[in-house]
Amino acid sequence: MSLTRQGRDYLAIGLLQWLLDWGVVVGLTHLGLPVAPANVTGRIAGALLGYWLNGKWTFASEDTAIGRTQFQRFMTMWIATTLVSTWAMTHIDDLLGLRWVWAAKPVIEVALGAVGFVLSRYWIYKR
């Protein structure tokens, strides 16, 4: 399976995930929800979309699957990256304010997305 194709597809799906995630965070914090629960809610929305699309499209092959094992691996990665993301976002909010949270979220998620690509390609979706 081509690394270039997988990277391109992962990036496109990641953009959809990020738009959903970011939109949920901005919308919920604008309505007054604190940053931490808004961030987790946004990440859940994006994660569910991304897990399914990447499993069915980006990393789909004879050597991959979408099942209980793959979902457990995905959840392990998702929990770890959500903890990192939420920690970073709450610290940015404390130090710089909510508008900087909105601006910093894309940068944080791109960095975590790179980690997610490597783990997805070599571990999460493998049989």
C-alpha positions as CSV (number, residue, x, y, z in Angstrom):
1,M,0.0,0.0,0.0
2,S,1.4,3.4,-1.0
3,L,2.6,5.6,1.8
4,T,1.8,8.6,-0.5
5,R,-1.8,7.5,-1.0
6,Q,-2.3,6.7,2.6
7,G,-0.7,10.0,3.7
8,R,-3.0,12.0,1.3
9,D,-6.1,10.1,2.3
10,Y,-5.2,10.4,6.0
11,L,-4.7,14.1,5.6
12,A,-8.0,14.6,3.8
13,I,-9.9,12.6,6.4
14,G,-7.9,14.4,9.2
15,L,-9.1,17.7,7.8
16,L,-12.7,16.6,8.0
17,Q,-12.1,15.4,11.6
18,W,-10.4,18.6,12.5
19,L,-13.2,20.8,11.1
20,L,-15.8,18.8,13.1
21,D,-13.6,18.8,16.2
22,W,-12.7,22.5,16.0
23,G,-16.3,23.5,15.2
24,V,-17.6,21.6,18.2
25,V,-15.0,23.2,20.5
26,V,-15.6,26.7,19.3
27,G,-19.4,26.3,19.4
28,L,-19.5,24.8,22.9
29,T,-17.0,27.2,24.4
30,H,-18.9,30.1,22.8
31,L,-22.0,28.8,24.6
32,G,-20.1,28.9,27.9
33,L,-18.9,25.3,28.3
34,P,-15.4,25.2,29.9
35,V,-12.5,24.3,27.6
36,A,-11.7,20.8,28.9
37,P,-15.1,19.2,28.4
38,A,-15.6,21.1,25.1
39,N,-12.3,19.8,23.8
40,V,-13.1,16.2,24.8
41,T,-16.5,16.4,23.2
42,G,-15.0,17.8,20.0
43,R,-12.3,15.1,19.9
44,I,-14.9,12.4,20.4
45,A,-16.9,13.7,17.4
46,G,-13.8,13.8,15.2
47,A,-12.5,10.5,16.4
48,L,-15.6,8.5,15.6
49,L,-15.6,9.9,12.1
50,G,-11.9,9.3,11.6
51,Y,-11.8,5.8,13.0
52,W,-14.4,4.6,10.6
53,L,-13.2,6.5,7.5
54,N,-9.6,5.6,8.0
55,G,-10.3,2.0,8.6
56,K,-12.6,1.7,5.6
57,W,-10.6,3.8,3.2
58,T,-7.1,5.0,4.2
59,F,-5.6,1.8,5.7
60,A,-8.0,-0.8,4.2
61,S,-6.1,-3.8,2.8
62,E,-5.9,-7.6,3.2
63,D,-3.7,-7.1,6.2
64,T,-6.0,-4.7,8.1
65,A,-9.4,-4.9,9.8
66,I,-11.9,-2.9,11.8
67,G,-12.9,-4.8,14.9
68,R,-12.7,-5.0,18.6
69,T,-8.9,-5.3,18.7
70,Q,-8.4,-2.4,16.3
71,F,-10.9,-0.3,18.2
72,Q,-9.2,-1.0,21.5
73,R,-5.9,0.1,20.0
74,F,-7.5,3.2,18.6
75,M,-9.0,4.1,22.0
76,T,-5.6,3.7,23.7
77,M,-4.1,6.1,21.2
78,W,-7.1,8.4,21.4
79,I,-7.1,8.6,25.2
80,A,-3.4,9.4,25.3
81,T,-3.6,12.1,22.6
82,T,-6.8,13.6,24.1
83,L,-5.0,13.9,27.5
84,V,-2.1,15.7,25.8
85,S,-4.5,17.9,23.8
86,T,-6.7,18.8,26.7
87,W,-3.7,19.5,29.0
88,A,-2.2,21.8,26.3
89,M,-5.5,23.6,25.7
90,T,-6.3,24.2,29.3
91,H,-2.8,25.6,29.9
92,I,-3.1,27.9,26.9
93,D,-6.5,29.1,28.2
94,D,-5.0,29.8,31.7
95,L,-2.0,31.6,30.3
96,L,-3.3,33.4,27.2
97,G,-7.2,33.1,27.1
98,L,-9.9,31.5,25.0
99,R,-9.1,33.2,21.7
100,W,-5.6,31.6,21.8
101,V,-7.2,28.2,22.5
102,W,-9.2,28.6,19.3
103,A,-6.1,29.5,17.4
104,A,-3.7,26.9,19.0
105,K,-6.1,23.9,18.6
106,P,-5.2,23.4,14.9
107,V,-1.5,23.4,15.6
108,I,-1.8,20.9,18.5
109,E,-4.1,18.6,16.5
110,V,-1.7,18.6,13.5
111,A,1.2,17.5,15.7
112,L,-1.0,14.8,17.3
113,G,-2.3,13.8,13.9
114,A,1.2,12.9,12.7
115,V,1.6,10.6,15.7
116,G,-1.8,9.1,14.9
117,F,-0.8,8.4,11.3
118,V,2.2,6.4,12.3
119,L,0.3,4.4,14.9
120,S,-2.6,3.8,12.5
121,R,-0.4,2.6,9.7
122,Y,1.7,0.3,11.7
123,W,-0.4,-0.8,14.7
124,I,-4.1,0.2,15.0
125,Y,-5.6,-1.3,11.9
126,K,-3.4,-4.3,11.6
127,R,-5.0,-7.8,12.1
